[in-house]
Amino acid sequence: MRNNAYEIILVNQKLGLEATQNRALRSRSLSRAIPMFLTLIFSAAGHAYFFITFPAVARQFGFGDFQASLILGLSALLLTVSEPLWGLICERKGRRFVILIGAMGTGVSIAAIATVYQAGQLQGGAINPLFMAILVTRLVHAVISGGLIPAAQAVVADLTSAKARTRGMGLLGASFGIGTICGGMLAMVTGGENLIFGFYLIALLLLGTSALLWSKLPETSSPHKGTQNVPIALKNIAPFLITTLLCLLMYSLIQQVTVLRLQDDFGLNHNASIKFSGGVMMLSMVAMIFSQLVLVAKLKRPPIYFALGGGGLAACAMGAAAWASNPQLLLLSMVILGLGLGVLLPGNLALLSLSVSKANQAKAAGLNGFSKGLGMAVGPIIGASLHAVSVQAPYILGAILFVCVVAMLRSDRSLRPAPQRRDL
């Protein structure tokens, strides 16, 4: 009896010490993870800057709209394949290793894109070699940057409790939103005249942040020995993966067709369409960040409420965009879309994270990245194809898809809170 009691005391002391160490690690990591969030901001800025400007740049280089969408779609397809693999590497090598590779590689690849653009402006012809150069550079960028999202999502899961998971994912989403705003503002400032300068600036910021990551970012989770092969029940997370796929399909579709609609439907020229499209993306991201940092934090509701409410609001926004009669109404509808996605996406990520064990956080994030990449791969292609039929068709499709998201989540009985928290 004495031995048993003594063992219980030792176990309790050990658990108490581990809990204290975990609290200390969380506090220390939350302050030292700032370089990671800066990396996400600059990476998202580069992504948004490229997506906003490339459709117009492609026309300037003599590419067809379908060729431009092919570059965007194939790079996103490669990202689809790479993110689950990075998720596995993240569980085995650690979050810090993957984030460092992603930050440095993204900076170098963005600088390479700027160099290819410069060469394209100087050579003034030879469309096929230029097309292949941009395609290859963009594909390399997709592979190298593919680990940032799964690793960052796993870090947030490591550092947040079940109750705070939605707010943590909201902060993660806000980082991407801030980066998208920065990319949109940069597109507004540079327009078509100083486009290459913008790419070099983003590359320099990413490489500078890589040095901060090297010295400041701690490892938040050691590899889970013996648990790497623990399977994830796909049927439990399928609704969240489908939601991610549809949301990112529409997000990439809108980025593809906004410049085209401003030119073809509203008559804006090359520079004006780039600048106004940058403003559209910037203001919609402001609305998204407001939702993520204010509404999600203040309402303190279960994640499913955010997912359903955001999906309904996004459906209404896409319906309004379909019938916008001028650029200002299109801008207003995109702001409403930002509000909807700002609560839908964190709620969906929280539901996904709470549906798997801690040992599978990076794996789940990688699968979510697969869904995201698949949506981004087909979105631009669908957008260009529908735009050729009707300028309203892409937005009508968006309204239908968001209604489907709401219907799917409402009908899924596996979204009850208790089973989601049981394995945490």
C-alpha positions in Angstrom: 0.0 0.0 0.0 2.8 2.4 0.9 4.6 1.6 -2.3 1.4 2.2 -4.3 0.7 5.5 -2.5 4.3 6.5 -3.1 4.1 5.7 -6.8 0.8 7.7 -7.0 2.6 10.7 -5.4 5.5 10.4 -7.8 3.1 10.2 -10.8 1.2 13.3 -9.6 4.4 15.2 -9.1 5.6 14.3 -12.6 2.3 15.3 -14.1 2.3 18.6 -12.3 5.9 19.3 -13.4 5.0 18.4 -17.0 2.0 20.7 -16.9 4.1 23.5 -15.5 6.7 23.0 -18.2 4.0 22.9 -20.9 2.5 26.2 -19.6 6.0 27.7 -19.7 6.6 26.4 -23.2 3.3 27.8 -24.4 4.0 31.2 -22.9 7.5 31.3 -24.3 6.5 30.0 -27.7 3.6 32.4 -28.1 6.0 35.4 -27.8 8.8 33.8 -29.8 6.5 32.6 -32.6 6.0 36.1 -33.9 8.6 35.5 -36.7 6.4 32.6 -37.9 3.4 34.9 -38.2 5.5 37.5 -40.0 6.6 34.8 -42.5 3.0 33.9 -43.1 2.1 37.5 -43.7 4.9 38.0 -46.2 4.3 34.7 -47.9 0.6 35.6 -48.3 1.5 39.0 -49.6 3.6 37.4 -52.3 0.8 34.9 -53.2 -1.8 37.7 -53.4 0.5 40.0 -55.4 1.1 37.3 -58.0 -2.5 36.3 -58.3 -3.8 39.8 -58.5 -1.2 41.0 -61.1 -0.6 37.8 -63.2 -3.8 37.7 -65.3 -3.1 41.2 -66.6 0.7 40.5 -67.0 -0.1 37.3 -68.9 -2.1 39.3 -71.4 0.7 41.8 -71.7 3.1 39.0 -72.5 0.7 37.7 -75.2 -0.6 34.7 -73.2 -4.2 33.6 -73.6 -6.5 33.7 -70.5 -6.5 29.9 -70.5 -2.7 29.8 -70.6 -2.6 32.0 -67.6 -5.1 29.9 -65.7 -3.0 26.8 -66.6 0.0 28.3 -64.8 -2.1 29.1 -61.7 -3.8 25.7 -61.8 -0.8 23.5 -62.3 1.2 25.2 -59.6 -1.7 24.8 -57.2 -2.0 21.1 -58.2 1.6 20.5 -57.3 1.0 22.3 -54.0 -1.8 19.8 -53.5 0.6 16.9 -53.7 3.4 18.5 -51.6 1.4 19.7 -48.6 0.4 16.2 -47.3 4.1 15.1 -47.7 5.2 18.2 -45.8 2.7 17.3 -43.1 4.4 13.9 -42.6 7.8 15.5 -42.6 6.6 18.0 -40.0 5.6 15.2 -37.6 8.9 13.5 -38.0 11.4 16.4 -38.2 9.5 19.0 -36.3 7.6 22.2 -37.1 10.6 24.5 -36.9 12.5 22.7 -39.6 9.6 22.8 -42.1 8.9 26.5 -41.5 12.5 27.4 -42.0 12.7 25.6 -45.3 9.4 27.2 -46.4 10.5 30.7 -45.5 13.9 30.7 -47.2 12.6 28.8 -50.3 9.6 31.1 -50.8 11.8 34.2 -50.7 14.3 32.7 -53.3 11.5 31.5 -55.6 9.7 34.9 -55.5 12.9 36.6 -56.5 13.3 34.1 -59.3 9.8 35.1 -60.6 10.8 38.7 -60.7 13.9 37.8 -62.6 11.9 35.9 -65.2 9.5 38.8 -65.6 12.5 41.1 -66.2 13.8 38.8 -68.9 10.4 38.6 -70.5 10.2 42.4 -70.7 13.6 42.7 -72.3 13.3 39.9 -74.9 10.0 41.2 -76.2 8.9 38.0 -78.0 9.4 34.2 -77.8 6.2 33.5 -76.0 6.7 29.8 -75.6 10.1 30.0 -73.7 8.7 32.7 -71.5 5.6 30.7 -70.7 7.7 27.7 -69.8 10.1 29.8 -67.6 7.2 31.3 -65.6 5.5 27.8 -65.3 8.7 26.1 -64.0 9.4 28.9 -61.6 5.9 28.9 -60.2 6.0 25.1 -59.8 9.2 25.2 -57.9 7.7 27.9 -55.7 4.7 25.7 -55.0 6.8 22.7 -53.8 9.1 24.8 -51.6 6.4 26.8 -49.9 4.1 23.8 -49.5 5.2 23.1 -45.9 4.4 26.6 -44.4 0.7 26.1 -43.9 0.7 22.5 -42.4 3.5 23.4 -40.0 1.9 26.7 -38.9 -1.5 25.1 -38.4 0.2 22.4 -36.3 2.0 25.0 -34.2 -1.3 26.8 -33.5 -2.8 23.4 -32.5 0.2 22.8 -30.2 -0.2 26.1 -28.4 -4.0 26.4 -28.0 -6.5 24.5 -25.8 -9.6 23.0 -27.2 -11.7 26.0 -26.1 -9.3 28.4 -27.7 -8.8 26.5 -30.9 -11.1 28.6 -33.0 -9.5 31.8 -31.8 -6.1 30.4 -32.6 -7.1 29.4 -36.1 -8.6 32.9 -36.4 -5.2 34.4 -35.6 -3.6 32.1 -38.2 -6.2 33.2 -40.8 -5.7 36.8 -39.9 -2.0 36.5 -40.7 -2.9 35.4 -44.2 -5.5 38.1 -44.4 -3.0 40.8 -43.4 -0.6 39.5 -46.0 -3.3 39.6 -48.6 -4.0 43.2 -47.7 -0.3 44.0 -48.0 -0.2 42.3 -51.4 -3.3 44.2 -52.6 -1.9 47.5 -51.4 1.4 46.8 -53.1 -0.5 46.0 -56.3 -2.3 49.3 -56.0 0.9 51.2 -55.5 3.0 49.6 -58.2 0.4 49.0 -60.8 1.9 47.7 -64.0 4.9 50.1 -64.1 6.8 49.0 -61.0 5.6 45.4 -60.8 9.1 43.8 -60.5 10.1 46.0 -57.7 7.2 44.6 -55.6 8.3 41.0 -56.1 11.9 41.8 -55.1 10.6 43.7 -52.0 8.6 40.7 -50.8 11.5 38.3 -51.4 13.8 40.5 -49.4 11.3 40.6 -46.5 11.0 36.8 -46.5 14.7 36.3 -46.5 15.1 38.7 -43.7 12.4 37.0 -41.7 14.2 33.7 -42.2 17.1 34.9 -40.1 14.6 35.8 -37.3 13.1 32.3 -37.5 16.5 30.7 -37.2 17.3 32.5 -34.0 13.9 33.0 -32.3 11.4 30.3 -33.3 11.3 27.3 -30.8 10.1 23.8 -31.5 6.6 23.4 -30.1 6.3 19.6 -30.4 8.7 16.8 -30.4 8.2 13.9 -32.8 5.5 11.5 -31.6 7.5 8.2 -31.5 5.4 5.2 -32.4 2.4 7.3 -33.4 3.4 8.3 -36.9 1.4 5.4 -38.4 -1.8 6.1 -36.4 -4.4 6.4 -39.1 -6.9 9.3 -39.3 -10.5 8.4 -39.8 -11.2 10.2 -43.1 -15.0 9.9 -42.7 -14.7 12.1 -39.5 -12.9 14.9 -41.2 -14.3 14.6 -44.7 -16.9 17.5 -44.3 -14.1 19.9 -43.2 -11.8 18.9 -46.1 -14.7 19.4 -48.6 -15.5 22.7 -47.0 -11.9 23.8 -47.4 -11.8 22.6 -51.0 -15.0 24.6 -52.0 -13.9 27.7 -50.1 -10.5 27.8 -51.8 -11.9 26.9 -55.1 -14.1 30.0 -55.0 -11.3 32.2 -53.5 -8.9 31.3 -56.3 -11.7 31.6 -58.9 -12.5 35.1 -57.7 -8.9 36.2 -57.8 -8.7 34.9 -61.4 -11.8 36.6 -62.8 -11.9 39.9 -60.9 -9.3 41.6 -63.1 -11.0 40.0 -66.2 -14.4 41.2 -65.2 -13.2 44.7 -64.5 -11.7 44.9 -68.0 -14.4 43.0 -70.0 -17.6 44.0 -68.1 -16.8 47.4 -66.7 -14.2 48.7 -69.3 -11.2 49.4 -67.1 -7.8 49.4 -68.7 -4.7 47.4 -67.8 -3.3 49.6 -65.0 -6.7 50.6 -63.6 -7.9 47.0 -63.5 -4.9 45.9 -61.5 -5.2 48.8 -59.1 -8.9 48.4 -58.5 -8.6 44.6 -58.2 -5.9 45.2 -55.5 -8.3 47.5 -53.7 -11.1 44.8 -53.9 -8.8 42.2 -52.4 -7.5 44.6 -49.7 -10.9 45.6 -48.5 -12.3 42.1 -48.5 -9.3 41.0 -46.4 -9.9 43.9 -44.0 -13.4 42.5 -43.5 -12.1 39.0 -43.1 -9.5 40.1 -40.5 -12.3 41.9 -38.6 -14.3 38.7 -38.5 -11.3 36.6 -37.4 -10.0 39.0 -34.7 -13.2 40.6 -33.4 -16.2 38.5 -34.2 -14.6 35.1 -33.5 -12.9 36.3 -30.4 -15.9 38.2 -28.9 -18.8 35.8 -29.7 -17.2 32.8 -28.2 -19.5 30.3 -29.8 -18.8 26.6 -30.8 -17.0 26.3 -34.1 -20.0 24.9 -35.9 -21.9 28.1 -35.4 -19.2 30.1 -37.1 -19.0 27.6 -40.0 -22.7 27.7 -40.7 -23.1 31.5 -40.3 -20.1 32.3 -42.4 -21.2 29.9 -45.2 -24.7 31.5 -45.3 -23.2 35.0 -45.5 -20.7 34.0 -48.2 -23.6 32.6 -50.3 -25.5 35.9 -50.1 -22.3 37.8 -51.1 -21.7 35.7 -54.2 -25.3 36.1 -55.3 -25.0 39.9 -54.9 -21.7 39.9 -56.9 -23.3 38.1 -59.8 -25.7 41.0 -60.4 -23.4 43.9 -59.6 -23.8 46.6 -62.2 -20.7 48.6 -61.5 -17.3 48.1 -59.9 -18.4 49.7 -56.6 -21.2 47.1 -56.1 -18.8 44.3 -56.9 -16.5 45.8 -54.2 -19.3 45.8 -51.7 -20.2 42.2 -52.3 -16.6 41.1 -51.9 -16.4 42.9 -48.6 -19.5 40.9 -47.4 -17.7 37.8 -48.7 -14.7 38.6 -46.6 -16.9 38.9 -43.5 -18.4 35.5 -44.2 -15.1 33.7 -44.9 -13.6 35.3 -41.8 -15.8 33.3 -39.6 -16.3 30.2 -41.8 -12.6 29.3 -42.3 -11.5 29.5 -38.6 -14.6 27.6 -37.5 -13.9 24.9 -40.1 -10.2 24.6 -39.2 -11.1 24.3 -35.5 -13.6 21.6 -36.3 -10.9 19.8 -38.2 -8.2 20.2 -35.5 -10.6 19.0 -32.7 -11.5 15.9 -34.7 -8.0 14.4 -34.6 -5.4 13.6 -31.8 -2.4 15.8 -31.1 -0.2 13.2 -32.8 -2.1 13.8 -36.0 -2.3 17.6 -36.1 0.3 18.1 -38.9 -1.1 15.1 -40.9 -4.6 16.6 -40.7 -3.2 20.0 -41.7 -1.4 18.4 -44.7 -4.7 16.7 -45.8 -6.4 20.1 -45.4 -3.6 21.5 -47.6 -4.4 18.9 -50.2 -8.0 20.0 -50.3 -6.9 23.6 -50.4 -4.5 23.0 -53.2 -7.1 21.0 -55.2 -9.5 23.9 -54.8 -6.9 26.4 -55.9 -5.9 24.2 -58.9 -9.3 23.9 -60.4 -10.6 27.3 -59.3 -8.7 29.4 -61.9 -9.5 27.0 -64.7 -13.2 26.9 -63.8 -13.2 30.6 -63.4 -11.6 31.3 -66.9 -14.0 28.8 -68.5 -17.1 30.2 -66.9 -16.0 33.8 -67.6 -15.8 33.0 -71.3 -19.5 32.0 -71.1 -20.8 34.8 -68.9 -19.3 37.3 -66.5 -21.9 36.4 -64.0 -21.5 32.6 -64.1 -18.5 32.3 -61.7 -20.4 34.1 -59.0 -23.6 32.1 -59.4 -21.5 29.0 -59.0 -20.1 30.4 -55.8 -23.5 31.1 -54.3 -24.5 27.5 -55.1 -21.4 26.0 -53.6 -21.6 27.9 -50.3 -25.2 26.8 -50.0 -24.0 23.2 -50.4 -21.4 23.8 -47.6 -24.1 25.0 -45.2 -26.4 22.0 -46.1 -23.6 19.5 -45.6 -22.4 20.8 -42.2 -26.0 21.1 -40.9 -26.8 17.5 -41.9 -23.6 16.0 -40.3 -24.3 14.6 -36.9 -20.6 13.9 -36.2 -20.1 17.6 -35.3 -21.2 17.3 -31.7 -18.6 18.8 -29.4 -18.1 15.8 -27.0 -16.7 13.3 -29.5 -14.4 15.9 -31.0 -12.7 16.7 -27.7 -12.5 13.1 -26.4 -9.2 12.3 -28.0 -7.4 15.5 -27.0 
